[in-house]
Amino acid sequence: MTRAAKLPDIGAVLAPLLERVPPEQQPLLIALAERMAADRYRGWASAADPALEARLLACAEREEEIAGLVEGLYPEASAAQAKMMEQNPELNELNRSLFEPLAVADQYTLQASGERLGAATWRSFARQDPGSERSEVFGACAELEEANARVLEAILGGAGEV
């Protein structure tokens, strides 16, 4: 069994949370997860060597950019997200419990998988409203997710120390 096969399925873990949110608000919930991922990248960066630190901080910035782009599509984003957190208090614990028990390399692998899933999700949202501002924003988010996945995959592939 490969190491990846032993890791949690991030999509299966997050699906029940997404199902509790109306479809039109799901991007806002995912934006919350993007901010959590940014925090995770910053944590990894603080424990990494300087060369790796810069790459991980750049990933954190992309996660924040994704969240900001998505939140910019919703006039009441902050209030809606606060309500989502109130209604789904397990989100923070779920985020922590998925990653904390894992070795750092496994955390990177899980995060890279999440980035690829995120890219596919943003593209799915983009297809729902082709040619719109939302579609363009979601497409840009997908590209940012893939950039982060490539960084993690390069680190895992030996282009940087884990």
CYANA upper distance limits for C-alpha pairs under 8 A (distance plus 0.5 A):
  1 MET  CA      5 ALA  CA      6.81
  1 MET  CA      6 LYS  CA      7.97
  2 THR  CA      6 LYS  CA      7.43
  3 ARG  CA      7 LEU  CA      7.36
  3 ARG  CA    106 ASP  CA      8.18
  4 ALA  CA    106 ASP  CA      8.20
  4 ALA  CA    109 THR  CA      7.61
  4 ALA  CA    110 LEU  CA      8.17
  7 LEU  CA    106 ASP  CA      8.02
  7 LEU  CA    110 LEU  CA      7.30
  8 PRO  CA     13 VAL  CA      8.11
  8 PRO  CA     98 LEU  CA      7.73
  8 PRO  CA    110 LEU  CA      8.06
  9 ASP  CA     13 VAL  CA      6.78
 10 ILE  CA     14 LEU  CA      6.63
 10 ILE  CA    110 LEU  CA      8.04
 10 ILE  CA    113 SER  CA      8.16
 10 ILE  CA    114 GLY  CA      6.78
 11 GLY  CA     15 ALA  CA      6.36
 11 GLY  CA    114 GLY  CA      8.16
 11 GLY  CA    117 LEU  CA      7.72
 12 ALA  CA     16 PRO  CA      8.08
 14 LEU  CA     18 LEU  CA      6.88
 15 ALA  CA     19 GLU  CA      6.63
 16 PRO  CA     20 ARG  CA      7.14
 17 LEU  CA     21 VAL  CA      7.58
 17 LEU  CA     88 ASN  CA      8.04
 18 LEU  CA     26 GLN  CA      6.67
 18 LEU  CA     29 LEU  CA      7.90
 19 GLU  CA     23 PRO  CA      8.42
 21 VAL  CA     25 GLN  CA      6.82
 21 VAL  CA     26 GLN  CA      6.43
 21 VAL  CA     29 LEU  CA      8.33
 21 VAL  CA     84 MET  CA      8.35
 22 PRO  CA     26 GLN  CA      6.89
 25 GLN  CA     29 LEU  CA      7.34
 26 GLN  CA     30 ILE  CA      6.81
 27 PRO  CA     31 ALA  CA      6.60
 27 PRO  CA     70 VAL  CA      7.28
 28 LEU  CA     32 LEU  CA      7.02
 28 LEU  CA     70 VAL  CA      7.22
 28 LEU  CA     71 GLU  CA      6.94
 28 LEU  CA     77 ALA  CA      7.52
 28 LEU  CA     80 ALA  CA      8.27
 28 LEU  CA     81 GLN  CA      7.04
 29 LEU  CA     33 ALA  CA      7.14
 29 LEU  CA     81 GLN  CA      7.22
 29 LEU  CA     84 MET  CA      7.57
 30 ILE  CA     34 GLU  CA      6.74
 30 ILE  CA     67 ALA  CA      8.48
 31 ALA  CA     35 ARG  CA      6.96
 31 ALA  CA     66 ILE  CA      7.49
 31 ALA  CA     67 ALA  CA      4.93
 31 ALA  CA     68 GLY  CA      8.26
 31 ALA  CA     70 VAL  CA      7.01
 31 ALA  CA     71 GLU  CA      7.58
 32 LEU  CA     36 MET  CA      6.94
 32 LEU  CA     67 ALA  CA      7.46
 32 LEU  CA     81 GLN  CA      7.77
 33 ALA  CA     37 ALA  CA      6.66
 34 GLU  CA     38 ALA  CA      6.72
 34 GLU  CA     63 GLU  CA      5.77
 34 GLU  CA     64 GLU  CA      7.21
 34 GLU  CA     66 ILE  CA      7.47
 34 GLU  CA     67 ALA  CA      6.35
 35 ARG  CA     39 ASP  CA      6.90
 35 ARG  CA     63 GLU  CA      6.77
 35 ARG  CA     64 GLU  CA      6.31
 35 ARG  CA     67 ALA  CA      6.92
 36 MET  CA     40 ARG  CA      6.81
 36 MET  CA     95 ASN  CA      7.95
 37 ALA  CA     41 TYR  CA      6.69
 37 ALA  CA     60 ALA  CA      7.66
 37 ALA  CA     63 GLU  CA      7.18
 38 ALA  CA     42 ARG  CA      6.75
 38 ALA  CA     59 CYS  CA      7.71
 38 ALA  CA     60 ALA  CA      4.61
 38 ALA  CA     61 GLU  CA      7.42
 38 ALA  CA     62 ARG  CA      8.41
 38 ALA  CA     63 GLU  CA      5.79
 38 ALA  CA     64 GLU  CA      6.74
 39 ASP  CA     43 GLY  CA      6.73
 39 ASP  CA     60 ALA  CA      7.45
 40 ARG  CA     44 TRP  CA      6.79
 40 ARG  CA     60 ALA  CA      8.38
 41 TYR  CA     45 ALA  CA      6.56
 41 TYR  CA     56 LEU  CA      6.11
 41 TYR  CA     57 LEU  CA      6.94
 41 TYR  CA     59 CYS  CA      7.17
 41 TYR  CA     60 ALA  CA      5.81
 42 ARG  CA     46 SER  CA      6.67
 42 ARG  CA     56 LEU  CA      7.32
 42 ARG  CA     57 LEU  CA      6.39
 42 ARG  CA     60 ALA  CA      6.73
 43 GLY  CA     47 ALA  CA      7.30
 44 TRP  CA     48 ALA  CA      6.74
 44 TRP  CA     53 GLU  CA      8.13
 44 TRP  CA     56 LEU  CA      7.57
 45 ALA  CA     49 ASP  CA      8.31
 45 ALA  CA     52 LEU  CA      7.44
 45 ALA  CA     53 GLU  CA      4.78
 45 ALA  CA     54 ALA  CA      7.78
 45 ALA  CA     56 LEU  CA      5.92
 45 ALA  CA     57 LEU  CA      6.69
 46 SER  CA     53 GLU  CA      7.24
 47 ALA  CA     53 GLU  CA      8.31
 48 ALA  CA     52 LEU  CA      6.39
 48 ALA  CA     53 GLU  CA      5.82
 48 ALA  CA    162 VAL  CA      8.19
 49 ASP  CA     53 GLU  CA      6.35
 49 ASP  CA    161 GLU  CA      8.40
 50 PRO  CA     54 ALA  CA      6.88
 51 ALA  CA     55 ARG  CA      7.43
 51 ALA  CA    160 GLY  CA      8.37
 52 LEU  CA     56 LEU  CA      6.72
 52 LEU  CA    160 GLY  CA      6.94
 52 LEU  CA    161 GLU  CA      7.68
 53 GLU  CA     57 LEU  CA      6.57
 54 ALA  CA     58 ALA  CA      6.69
 55 ARG  CA     59 CYS  CA      6.94
 55 ARG  CA    151 VAL  CA      7.74
 56 LEU  CA     60 ALA  CA      6.83
 57 LEU  CA     61 GLU  CA      6.76
 58 ALA  CA     62 ARG  CA      6.85
 59 CYS  CA     63 GLU  CA      6.80
 59 CYS  CA    147 ALA  CA      8.45
 59 CYS  CA    148 ASN  CA      5.98
 59 CYS  CA    151 VAL  CA      8.33
 60 ALA  CA     64 GLU  CA      6.80
 61 GLU  CA     65 GLU  CA      6.60
 62 ARG  CA     66 ILE  CA      6.67
 62 ARG  CA    144 LEU  CA      6.53
 62 ARG  CA    145 GLU  CA      8.16
 62 ARG  CA    148 ASN  CA      8.03
 63 GLU  CA     67 ALA  CA      6.84
 63 GLU  CA    144 LEU  CA      8.11
 63 GLU  CA    145 GLU  CA      8.09
 64 GLU  CA     68 GLY  CA      6.59
 65 GLU  CA     69 LEU  CA      6.55
 66 ILE  CA     70 VAL  CA      6.74
 66 ILE  CA    141 CYS  CA      5.85
 66 ILE  CA    144 LEU  CA      7.64
 67 ALA  CA     71 GLU  CA      6.49
 68 GLY  CA     72 GLY  CA      6.46
 69 LEU  CA     73 LEU  CA      7.46
 69 LEU  CA    137 VAL  CA      7.05
 69 LEU  CA    141 CYS  CA      8.22
 70 VAL  CA     74 TYR  CA      7.89
 70 VAL  CA    137 VAL  CA      7.56
 70 VAL  CA    138 PHE  CA      7.98
 71 GLU  CA     75 PRO  CA      8.40
 71 GLU  CA     77 ALA  CA      5.94
 71 GLU  CA     78 SER  CA      8.33
 72 GLY  CA     77 ALA  CA      8.02
 73 LEU  CA    134 ARG  CA      7.51
 76 GLU  CA     80 ALA  CA      6.66
 77 ALA  CA     81 GLN  CA      6.49
 78 SER  CA     82 ALA  CA      6.57
 79 ALA  CA     83 LYS  CA      6.75
 80 ALA  CA     84 MET  CA      6.74
 81 GLN  CA     85 MET  CA      6.68
 82 ALA  CA     86 GLU  CA      6.67
 83 LYS  CA     87 GLN  CA      6.59
 84 MET  CA     88 ASN  CA      6.38
 85 MET  CA     89 PRO  CA      5.99
 85 MET  CA     91 LEU  CA      7.62
 89 PRO  CA     93 GLU  CA      8.30
 90 GLU  CA     94 LEU  CA      6.31
 91 LEU  CA     95 ASN  CA      6.59
 92 ASN  CA     96 ARG  CA      6.80
 93 GLU  CA     97 SER  CA      6.39
 94 LEU  CA     98 LEU  CA      6.54
 95 ASN  CA     99 PHE  CA      7.39
 96 ARG  CA    100 GLU  CA      6.30
 97 SER  CA    101 PRO  CA      7.37
 98 LEU  CA    102 LEU  CA      8.41
 99 PHE  CA    107 GLN  CA      6.24
 99 PHE  CA    110 LEU  CA      8.45
102 LEU  CA    106 ASP  CA      6.28
102 LEU  CA    107 GLN  CA      6.35
103 ALA  CA    107 GLN  CA      6.69
104 VAL  CA    108 TYR  CA      6.72
104 VAL  CA    162 VAL  CA      7.56
105 ALA  CA    109 THR  CA      6.74
105 ALA  CA    156 LEU  CA      7.38
105 ALA  CA    162 VAL  CA      6.76
106 ASP  CA    110 LEU  CA      6.56
107 GLN  CA    111 GLN  CA      6.51
108 TYR  CA    112 ALA  CA      6.50
108 TYR  CA    152 LEU  CA      6.55
108 TYR  CA    153 GLU  CA      8.50
108 TYR  CA    156 LEU  CA      7.98
109 THR  CA    113 SER  CA      6.76
109 THR  CA    152 LEU  CA      7.80
109 THR  CA    153 GLU  CA      7.98
109 THR  CA    156 LEU  CA      8.06
110 LEU  CA    114 GLY  CA      6.72
111 GLN  CA    115 GLU  CA      6.61
111 GLN  CA    149 ALA  CA      8.13
111 GLN  CA    152 LEU  CA      8.37
112 ALA  CA    116 ARG  CA      6.82
112 ALA  CA    148 ASN  CA      7.75
112 ALA  CA    149 ALA  CA      5.07
112 ALA  CA    150 ARG  CA      8.23
112 ALA  CA    152 LEU  CA      6.45
112 ALA  CA    153 GLU  CA      7.27
113 SER  CA    117 LEU  CA      6.69
113 SER  CA    149 ALA  CA      7.86
114 GLY  CA    118 GLY  CA      6.40
115 GLU  CA    119 ALA  CA      6.68
115 GLU  CA    145 GLU  CA      5.53
115 GLU  CA    146 GLU  CA      6.78
115 GLU  CA    148 ASN  CA      7.18
115 GLU  CA    149 ALA  CA      5.91
116 ARG  CA    120 ALA  CA      6.88
116 ARG  CA    145 GLU  CA      7.18
116 ARG  CA    146 GLU  CA      6.65
116 ARG  CA    149 ALA  CA      6.90
117 LEU  CA    121 THR  CA      6.61
118 GLY  CA    122 TRP  CA      6.62
118 GLY  CA    142 ALA  CA      7.30
118 GLY  CA    145 GLU  CA      6.86
119 ALA  CA    123 ARG  CA      6.74
119 ALA  CA    141 CYS  CA      7.49
119 ALA  CA    142 ALA  CA      4.43
119 ALA  CA    143 GLU  CA      7.33
119 ALA  CA    144 LEU  CA      8.42
119 ALA  CA    145 GLU  CA      5.89
119 ALA  CA    146 GLU  CA      6.73
120 ALA  CA    124 SER  CA      6.66
120 ALA  CA    142 ALA  CA      7.40
121 THR  CA    125 PHE  CA      6.80
121 THR  CA    142 ALA  CA      8.32
122 TRP  CA    126 ALA  CA      6.63
122 TRP  CA    138 PHE  CA      5.49
122 TRP  CA    139 GLY  CA      6.88
122 TRP  CA    141 CYS  CA      6.94
122 TRP  CA    142 ALA  CA      5.94
123 ARG  CA    127 ARG  CA      6.75
123 ARG  CA    138 PHE  CA      6.84
123 ARG  CA    139 GLY  CA      6.29
123 ARG  CA    142 ALA  CA      6.79
124 SER  CA    128 GLN  CA      7.23
125 PHE  CA    129 ASP  CA      7.84
125 PHE  CA    135 SER  CA      7.58
125 PHE  CA    138 PHE  CA      7.13
126 ALA  CA    130 PRO  CA      6.68
126 ALA  CA    134 ARG  CA      7.20
126 ALA  CA    135 SER  CA      4.47
126 ALA  CA    136 GLU  CA      7.50
126 ALA  CA    137 VAL  CA      8.41
126 ALA  CA    138 PHE  CA      5.89
126 ALA  CA    139 GLY  CA      6.69
127 ARG  CA    135 SER  CA      7.31
128 GLN  CA    135 SER  CA      8.20
129 ASP  CA    134 ARG  CA      7.53
129 ASP  CA    135 SER  CA      6.29
130 PRO  CA    135 SER  CA      6.12
131 GLY  CA    135 SER  CA      6.57
131 GLY  CA    136 GLU  CA      7.62
132 SER  CA    136 GLU  CA      6.95
133 GLU  CA    137 VAL  CA      6.66
134 ARG  CA    138 PHE  CA      6.52
135 SER  CA    139 GLY  CA      6.56
136 GLU  CA    140 ALA  CA      6.72
137 VAL  CA    141 CYS  CA      6.73
138 PHE  CA    142 ALA  CA      6.79
139 GLY  CA    143 GLU  CA      7.03
140 ALA  CA    144 LEU  CA      6.91
141 CYS  CA    145 GLU  CA      6.70
142 ALA  CA    146 GLU  CA      6.76
143 GLU  CA    147 ALA  CA      6.75
144 LEU  CA    148 ASN  CA      6.96
145 GLU  CA    149 ALA  CA      6.82
146 GLU  CA    150 ARG  CA      6.64
147 ALA  CA    151 VAL  CA      6.91
148 ASN  CA    152 LEU  CA      6.85
149 ALA  CA    153 GLU  CA      6.51
150 ARG  CA    154 ALA  CA      6.47
151 VAL  CA    155 ILE  CA      6.72
152 LEU  CA    156 LEU  CA      6.60
153 GLU  CA    157 GLY  CA      6.39
154 ALA  CA    158 GLY  CA      6.94
154 ALA  CA    159 ALA  CA      5.78
154 ALA  CA    160 GLY  CA      7.63
155 ILE  CA    159 ALA  CA      5.46
155 ILE  CA    160 GLY  CA      5.05
155 ILE  CA    161 GLU  CA      7.09
155 ILE  CA    162 VAL  CA      7.28
156 LEU  CA    160 GLY  CA      7.78
156 LEU  CA    161 GLU  CA      8.48
156 LEU  CA    162 VAL  CA      7.55
